[in-house]
Amino acid sequence: MLPRPALRIAALVLLPVLAGCATSSGEGPLQFYRQVTAKPFEGRESPPGENDGYRNLSTIPVRPTRGEASVREELTTSLAANRAAVDQPITPGAPVPAAPATEGASIIPAAPPPPPRLAAAPPIGPAPTNAELRAGTPDPGSAPAAPPAELTAPAPPSPDLLAPAAPPPPRIAP
């Protein structure tokens, strides 16, 4: 077990970290803890079959009854006709078969909407000449103007402000 001062320090460090986890009023460490520890379906209807027991997987369900022979034969012939139609290529210019009736098909349009109409653009006059564009600008071949005095480097200090010259190195006699 940690000593009491260590717990206080850990709490002081952990609280700002947990406070940083909250991005909105509905999220945060406290709401997360409540969601984890609360009953999973509190305030909602329980799903169907929640209170039923587990299914016995060792039993085999009853085989479903077969439909009438006429219905099965009709389904078989329609599937065979669809399979045969897939093998035949569509000839250009042939009428497109109607889409099968499905729920919600009337909501989807058959063609995309027309493109939007744009407003007329204003007329564009002749372009200005190069001479007109260069009017008031300096010639690109001339030298640029000198920068102002405050932007230039200061003059070097006078020789009396500089450090004295270093003495010459001693000569070593041969």
Secondary structure, DSSP 8 states (H G I E B T S, - for coil): ---HHHHHHHHHHHHHHHHTT--STT-SHHHHHHHHHS-TTTTS---TTSSS----TTS---------HHHHHHHHHHHHHHHHHHHS---TT---------TTTTTS-SS------------------HHHHHTTS--TTS------GGGS------GGGS------------
